[in-house]
């Protein structure tokens, strides 16, 4: 399994980085972690499989749940917490998505990255933000960590 680019950030990204990830990603969404599982491939390389319940899609196909493959040595995703996720379809296994970037979504934080994604979506012709799956919009949900 190849992972060309992965990032997790608690620092604010530059607008140029967000634009580059927006172009690169096949799907951008906010989702709540259902579970995280460690898997191994035929070469014995470990990776994590994260199952997300998607709450809103900013770019890409309309899924209600999505599993992502990420390197095993990355951060821990907390069950029940919401994340903003950028992912790319795997070149070999077209049914698989690999993580490019993830950021925790928090009601008490600035959520700079997702605000910039919304601005990019508004500037792209034919790009639309799909309706949230919950009645409460993403910026009124949160982890309750603060």
Secondary structure, DSSP 8 states (H G I E B T S, - for coil): ------EE-SS---HHHHHHHHHH-SEEEEEEEEEEEEEE-TT--EEEEEEEEEEEEEES---SEEEEEEETTS----TT-EEEEEEEE-SS-TT-EEEEEEEE--TTS--HHHHHHHHHHHHSTT------SSSS-GGG------
